[in-house]
Amino acid sequence: MRTPRLRLTLPFLAMTTMLAAQSVLRVGPGQTYADIPPAIAAAAPGDLVLVAAGTYSPFTLDKGITLRADPVGAAVDIGVINQTGAIVCAVPAGQHGHLEQLSCLQAVEVRPPQGATTAGAVSFVDLDLLATVTVQGAALALHRCVCRGYTVTGHGLVLGGAATVSASQCTIFGGSTFFAAAPSGIAASGTATLSCSDCTIEGGYQGSVHTIVAIASGIALTGAARVWLVDSTANALQAPFVNAFAVGIDNQSSQPVTIERCTVLDSRGNPNVWTGTVQPGLLLGLSTTAPMVRGSTFRLDFRSRPGLPVAAHGAFGLGAPASLPLLVQPEWGFAANSIPLALMIADAQGAAGLPVTLPNVAWLQDLPLWFCGWTEQNLPLQLSPVVGGLVR
C-alpha cells in the first residue's frame, strides 16, 4: 500500500490565526522581565512567554499560556534541587497551559485552581523533570519528557483523584537514596486514568542504582485507577545481591491494566510478572520521528494490528479530556475540535505511517499542533495517546 503524504492545506492552516499568541513576553537578562513569575502575572490567556537561558524561580501557572525556552535548546532551569515548595500548574477550565524545553528542578503539581473542582488541560513537551510530578484531579499530556523522581522517596509520576494523563515517548523513573525503600516509577490511585505509548517506566533510582533494602514496582495502582500501556516497558529493577523482590506492575486497583506489545519485568529480570489483573488488548500506539519544524516533514507512526483501519486526527490546541461512550480511553477534545487527516490500513506488521509536511511560513512558528488517532473494527474505538507541541 502506498504511504500517504499529507501537506497541510491553506484552509487547514487558516484556523491557526485564531490561536496565535496575543502577545510575546520575554524573560531573561536584559529583557522586559528578569524572572518568570512577573511575566506570568502580566500575561493574558493565549500569550507566549519566551525564556532565555538561566536559572529562574518556581512559579504558579494560573492561566492558559505557553512557556518555552528561547532559543530552542537553551538551558533553562526552574527552581533548586531538593528545595521545598513546588512548580504549580493550576489552569482554569477551558484553557490550555503548556511548558516546553524546560528543566524543572523542584516538584511539579498539576491540579485545579484553588476552590475549583475542574481544570483546563496542561501539556509538557521536552521537559526534564527532576522531582516528583503529581497530578491531582487534572489533565496532563506528556510528550518526550523525562520524569526522574529525584527525591528521597519520590515516585516519578503520581496520579490521584480523577487525574487523566497521556504520555508518549517518555522515560519515568522512581527515585530514592541508596539505603531507602525505592518508590515506583508511576503510582496511581482514586479514579485516575493513564495511557502510555512508547514509554519506559522503572521503579528504583533513576533506572541505574539499586537499593539495598527494597525494590519497588515499575507501576503501582490502587483504588479504581485504570491504565493502558502500548509499545512500552514497565520494570522493577533487579537487585541480585538481596532477596528483595518486586513486580513490573503491581495492580491493586479494582480495574484491569491493558497492555499491547509491552515488556513487563520483575526485579529479577523475569518477564510477564505482575500482581492483579493485567490483560492483553488492542491498543493504538503513536510516536513521532522528528520535531515539528517549519519547512520540514515529520512522520506520525501509528501501530495497531495488521489490516485494521487507522484514522489520524490533528488539532491546533489541546482540550481537557472527556469520556465518550464510543471511545475506550478518555478523549482529549479531539472529537469536537480536530480535523481528520487520513484514513489508512495497517500493514502486515500493524504499522501505518503518515508523513506531514509543514510549510515554511513565519507565522506558523510557536503555534501548537497536536495529533491522535483511533483504530478498531467494532465499537468502542481504541484511541491513541496524544503527541504534539509547538511548531519550531
C-alpha positions as CSV (number, residue, x, y, z in Angstrom):
1,M,0.0,0.0,0.0
2,R,1.4,3.4,-0.9
3,T,2.2,5.6,2.1
4,P,0.0,8.7,2.1
5,R,1.7,12.1,2.3
6,L,-0.1,15.0,3.9
7,R,0.6,18.6,3.2
8,L,-1.3,20.9,5.5
9,T,-3.7,22.9,3.2
10,L,-4.4,26.6,3.4
11,P,-7.9,26.2,4.8
12,F,-6.5,23.9,7.5
13,L,-3.7,26.3,8.4
14,A,-6.1,29.3,8.3
15,M,-7.6,28.0,11.5
16,T,-4.3,28.8,13.3
17,T,-5.0,32.6,13.1
18,M,-7.5,32.2,15.9
19,L,-4.8,30.6,18.1
20,A,-1.9,32.9,17.5
21,A,-0.5,34.3,20.8
22,Q,-2.0,37.6,21.8
23,S,1.4,38.8,22.9
24,V,5.0,37.6,23.2
25,L,6.7,38.2,26.6
26,R,10.4,37.8,27.1
27,V,12.2,36.7,30.2
28,G,15.9,36.8,30.9
29,P,18.9,39.1,31.3
30,G,18.2,42.4,29.6
31,Q,14.7,41.5,28.8
32,T,11.4,43.1,30.0
33,Y,11.1,40.5,32.8
34,A,14.0,39.2,34.9
35,D,12.1,36.3,36.3
36,I,9.2,34.0,35.2
37,P,6.5,34.9,37.9
38,P,6.2,38.5,36.9
39,A,5.9,37.6,33.3
40,I,3.0,35.1,34.1
41,A,1.3,37.9,36.1
42,A,1.5,40.2,33.2
43,A,0.4,37.7,30.6
44,A,-3.1,37.0,29.3
45,P,-4.5,33.6,28.2
46,G,-3.1,32.7,24.8
47,D,0.2,34.6,25.3
48,L,3.6,33.1,24.7
49,V,6.4,33.6,27.3
50,L,9.9,33.0,25.8
51,V,12.6,32.3,28.5
52,A,16.3,32.8,27.8
53,A,19.0,30.5,29.3
54,G,19.4,30.9,33.0
55,T,18.0,29.8,36.4
56,Y,14.6,31.1,37.5
57,S,12.2,31.0,40.4
58,P,9.4,28.4,40.7
59,F,6.1,29.7,39.6
60,T,2.3,29.1,39.6
61,L,0.9,28.8,36.1
62,D,-2.7,30.0,36.7
63,K,-3.8,30.8,33.2
64,G,-3.6,29.2,29.8
65,I,-0.3,30.5,28.5
66,T,2.8,28.9,27.0
67,L,6.3,28.9,28.4
68,R,9.2,27.9,26.1
69,A,13.0,28.0,26.2
70,D,14.4,30.6,23.7
71,P,16.2,29.9,21.5
72,V,15.4,26.2,21.0
73,G,17.9,24.2,23.1
74,A,18.7,27.0,25.6
75,A,19.4,25.7,29.2
76,V,16.5,27.0,31.3
77,D,16.4,25.7,34.9
78,I,13.4,26.3,37.2
79,G,13.9,26.1,41.0
80,V,16.7,24.4,43.0
81,I,17.3,20.7,43.6
82,N,15.9,19.3,46.9
83,Q,14.2,22.6,47.8
84,T,10.7,22.6,49.4
85,G,7.8,24.1,47.5
86,A,6.7,23.2,44.0
87,I,6.1,24.4,40.5
88,V,2.3,24.6,40.3
89,C,0.1,24.3,37.1
90,A,-3.4,25.3,38.1
91,V,-5.0,26.3,34.8
92,P,-8.7,27.2,34.7
93,A,-11.2,25.0,32.9
94,G,-11.5,25.8,29.2
95,Q,-7.8,27.0,28.9
96,H,-4.6,25.2,27.9
97,G,-1.3,25.7,29.7
98,H,1.9,24.5,28.1
99,L,5.6,24.1,29.1
100,E,8.2,23.2,26.6
101,Q,12.0,22.6,26.7
102,L,12.5,23.5,30.4
103,S,14.3,21.7,33.3
104,C,12.2,21.6,36.4
105,L,14.4,21.0,39.5
106,Q,11.7,21.1,42.1
107,A,8.5,19.0,42.4
108,V,5.7,19.8,40.0
109,E,2.0,19.8,40.9
110,V,-0.8,19.8,38.3
111,R,-4.2,20.5,39.9
112,P,-7.4,22.6,39.6
113,P,-7.2,26.2,40.6
114,Q,-7.8,26.9,44.3
115,G,-11.5,26.5,45.1
116,A,-12.3,24.9,41.7
117,T,-13.3,21.3,41.0
118,T,-12.3,21.2,37.4
119,A,-9.2,22.3,35.5
120,G,-8.1,23.0,31.9
121,A,-5.6,20.9,30.0
122,V,-1.8,21.1,30.7
123,S,0.9,19.8,28.5
124,F,4.6,19.2,28.9
125,V,6.9,18.7,25.9
126,D,10.7,18.0,26.1
127,L,10.8,18.7,29.8
128,D,13.4,17.3,32.2
129,L,11.5,16.8,35.5
130,L,13.9,16.0,38.3
131,A,11.4,15.7,41.2
132,T,8.1,14.0,41.5
133,V,5.2,15.2,39.2
134,T,1.9,15.0,41.0
135,V,-1.4,15.2,39.0
136,Q,-4.4,15.5,41.2
137,G,-7.9,15.8,39.6
138,A,-6.5,17.4,36.5
139,A,-5.4,16.6,32.9
140,L,-1.8,16.3,31.8
141,A,-0.3,15.4,28.4
142,L,3.4,14.4,28.4
143,H,5.5,14.1,25.2
144,R,9.2,13.3,25.1
145,C,9.7,14.1,28.8
146,V,11.9,12.6,31.4
147,C,10.5,12.2,35.0
148,R,13.3,11.3,37.4
149,G,11.7,11.3,40.8
150,Y,14.9,12.7,42.2
151,T,14.0,12.9,45.9
152,V,14.4,10.5,48.8
153,T,11.1,8.8,48.4
154,G,9.7,10.3,45.2
155,H,7.8,8.4,42.7
156,G,8.4,9.7,39.2
157,L,4.8,10.3,38.4
158,V,1.8,10.3,40.9
159,L,-1.8,10.3,39.8
160,G,-4.7,10.9,42.3
161,G,-8.4,11.7,42.3
162,A,-9.8,11.9,38.8
163,A,-6.5,12.7,37.1
164,T,-6.1,11.9,33.4
165,V,-2.6,11.6,31.9
166,S,-1.5,10.8,28.4
167,A,2.2,10.0,28.0
168,S,4.1,9.4,24.8
169,Q,7.8,8.7,24.3
170,C,8.6,9.4,27.9
171,T,11.0,7.9,30.4
172,I,9.7,7.7,34.0
173,F,11.9,6.6,37.0
174,G,11.4,6.4,40.7
175,G,13.9,8.0,43.0
176,S,15.5,7.2,46.4
177,T,18.6,7.3,48.4
178,F,20.7,4.2,48.4
179,F,19.5,2.8,51.7
180,A,15.9,3.8,51.4
181,A,12.9,1.9,50.0
182,A,12.7,2.7,46.3
183,P,9.5,4.2,45.0
184,S,7.7,3.2,41.8
185,G,8.1,4.9,38.5
186,I,4.3,5.6,38.5
187,A,1.8,5.4,41.4
188,A,-1.9,5.9,40.7
189,S,-4.9,5.9,42.9
190,G,-8.6,7.1,43.0
191,T,-10.2,7.0,39.6
192,A,-7.1,8.2,37.8
193,T,-6.5,7.1,34.2
194,L,-3.2,6.8,32.4
195,S,-2.5,6.0,28.7
196,C,1.1,5.4,27.7
197,S,2.7,4.8,24.2
198,D,6.5,4.2,23.7
199,C,7.3,4.8,27.3
200,T,9.9,3.3,29.7
201,I,8.7,3.1,33.3
202,E,11.0,1.8,36.1
203,G,10.9,1.6,39.8
204,G,14.1,2.3,41.7
205,Y,16.7,5.1,41.5
206,Q,16.7,6.7,38.0
207,G,17.0,3.5,36.2
208,S,20.6,2.7,37.3
209,V,21.2,2.3,41.0
210,H,19.6,-0.4,43.1
211,T,18.7,-0.1,46.7
212,I,19.8,-2.4,49.5
213,V,16.6,-2.5,51.5
214,A,13.8,-2.9,48.9
215,I,12.9,-2.7,45.3
216,A,9.7,-1.0,44.0
217,S,7.5,-2.0,41.1
218,G,7.5,0.0,37.9
219,I,3.8,0.8,38.2
220,A,1.8,0.6,41.4
221,L,-2.0,1.0,41.3
222,T,-4.7,1.2,44.0
223,G,-8.4,2.3,44.2
224,A,-10.0,2.3,40.8
225,A,-7.1,3.6,38.8
226,R,-7.1,2.5,35.1
227,V,-4.0,2.1,32.9
228,W,-3.4,1.3,29.2
229,L,0.1,0.6,28.0
230,V,1.2,0.1,24.4
231,D,4.7,-0.4,23.0
232,S,6.1,0.3,26.5
233,T,8.3,-1.2,29.2
234,A,7.5,-1.5,32.9
235,N,10.4,-2.7,35.0
236,A,11.2,-3.3,38.7
237,L,15.0,-3.0,38.8
238,Q,16.9,-6.1,39.5
239,A,19.0,-6.4,42.8
240,P,20.8,-9.7,42.6
241,F,22.6,-9.3,46.0
242,V,19.5,-9.2,48.2
243,N,16.2,-11.1,48.5
244,A,14.1,-8.1,47.8
245,F,11.5,-8.7,45.1
246,A,9.1,-6.5,43.2
247,V,6.9,-7.0,40.1
248,G,6.8,-4.8,36.9
249,I,3.2,-4.0,37.5
250,D,1.6,-4.1,41.0
251,N,-2.1,-3.7,40.3
252,Q,-4.2,-3.5,43.5
253,S,-6.8,-1.5,41.7
254,S,-10.3,-2.7,41.0
255,Q,-9.7,-2.0,37.3
256,P,-7.6,-4.0,34.9
257,V,-4.4,-2.9,33.2
258,T,-4.5,-3.4,29.5
259,I,-1.2,-4.0,27.6
260,E,-0.3,-4.4,24.0
261,R,3.3,-5.1,22.7
262,C,4.8,-4.4,26.1
263,T,7.7,-5.7,28.1
264,V,7.0,-6.2,31.8
265,L,9.9,-7.4,34.0
266,D,10.2,-8.1,37.7
267,S,13.2,-7.2,39.9
268,R,14.9,-10.5,39.0
269,G,14.5,-9.9,35.3
270,N,11.7,-12.4,34.7
271,P,9.2,-11.4,32.0
272,N,5.4,-11.0,32.5
273,V,5.4,-11.0,36.3
274,W,2.7,-8.8,37.9
275,T,0.1,-8.8,40.6
276,G,-3.6,-8.2,40.0
277,T,-5.4,-8.1,36.7
278,V,-3.2,-7.4,33.7
279,Q,-4.8,-8.3,30.3
280,P,-3.8,-8.1,26.6
281,G,-6.0,-5.9,24.4
282,L,-6.0,-4.0,21.2
283,L,-4.4,-0.6,21.7
284,L,-3.2,2.0,19.2
285,G,0.4,3.3,19.6
286,L,1.6,6.7,18.3
287,S,5.0,8.3,18.2
288,T,6.8,10.9,16.1
289,T,10.2,10.6,14.4
290,A,11.3,14.3,14.5
291,P,10.3,17.7,15.9
292,M,7.7,19.7,14.0
293,V,9.9,22.3,12.1
294,R,8.6,24.7,9.5
295,G,9.5,23.7,6.0
296,S,10.3,20.1,7.0
297,T,8.5,16.7,7.0
298,F,7.9,14.7,10.2
299,R,6.2,11.4,10.5
300,L,3.3,10.1,12.6
301,D,4.0,6.4,13.3
302,F,0.8,4.5,14.3
303,R,1.0,0.9,15.4
304,S,-2.2,-1.2,15.5
305,R,-2.8,-4.8,14.3
306,P,-2.4,-6.0,10.7
307,G,-5.3,-4.9,8.4
308,L,-7.1,-2.7,10.8
309,P,-8.2,0.8,9.8
310,V,-6.2,3.7,11.4
311,A,-7.6,7.2,11.4
312,A,-5.3,10.2,12.1
313,H,-6.6,13.5,13.5
314,G,-4.9,16.8,14.1
315,A,-5.9,19.9,16.1
316,F,-4.5,23.4,16.8
317,G,-4.7,23.1,20.6
318,L,-5.4,20.6,23.3
319,G,-8.7,20.4,25.2
320,A,-9.3,18.8,28.6
321,P,-10.3,15.2,28.2
322,A,-13.8,13.8,28.3
323,S,-15.1,10.2,28.5
324,L,-17.2,9.4,25.4
325,P,-19.2,6.1,25.1
326,L,-17.7,5.3,21.7
327,L,-14.1,5.5,22.9
328,V,-12.2,3.3,25.3
329,Q,-9.7,5.9,26.7
330,P,-10.6,9.5,27.6
331,E,-10.8,11.8,24.6
332,W,-8.6,15.0,24.6
333,G,-11.0,17.4,23.0
334,F,-10.4,15.9,19.5
335,A,-13.9,14.8,18.7
336,A,-15.2,18.4,18.6
337,N,-12.1,20.3,17.6
338,S,-9.9,18.2,15.4
339,I,-9.7,17.7,11.6
340,P,-9.5,14.2,10.1
341,L,-6.2,13.9,8.3
342,A,-6.1,10.4,6.8
343,L,-7.7,7.0,7.0
344,M,-5.1,4.2,6.5
345,I,-5.0,0.5,6.7
346,A,-2.3,-1.0,8.9
347,D,0.2,-3.2,7.0
348,A,1.3,-6.8,7.7
349,Q,3.3,-5.6,10.8
350,G,0.4,-3.4,12.1
351,A,2.2,-0.1,11.1
352,A,0.6,2.9,9.5
353,G,2.8,5.9,8.8
354,L,1.7,9.4,7.9
355,P,4.3,11.9,6.7
356,V,3.3,15.5,7.5
357,T,4.9,18.4,5.6
358,L,4.7,21.9,7.2
359,P,5.0,25.0,5.0
360,N,7.9,27.3,5.7
361,V,5.9,30.3,6.8
362,A,7.0,32.6,9.7
363,W,3.5,32.9,11.3
364,L,3.5,29.1,12.0
365,Q,6.4,29.5,14.4
366,D,5.4,28.6,18.0
367,L,1.8,27.6,17.2
368,P,0.5,24.5,19.0
369,L,-0.1,21.4,16.9
370,W,-1.4,18.1,18.3
371,F,-2.3,14.7,16.9
372,C,-4.0,11.5,17.9
373,G,-5.6,8.5,16.2
374,W,-8.1,5.7,16.6
375,T,-8.4,2.1,15.4
376,E,-10.9,-0.8,15.7
377,Q,-13.4,-2.7,13.5
378,N,-16.1,-2.6,16.2
379,L,-17.2,-0.2,18.9
380,P,-15.9,1.1,21.2
381,L,-12.9,2.7,19.3
382,Q,-9.4,2.4,20.6
383,L,-7.8,5.9,21.0
384,S,-4.0,6.6,20.9
385,P,-2.3,9.0,23.3
386,V,-1.8,12.5,22.0
387,V,1.5,13.8,20.6
388,G,2.4,17.3,19.7
389,G,3.8,20.6,20.9
390,L,4.9,23.9,19.4
391,V,6.0,24.2,15.8
392,R,9.6,25.3,15.6
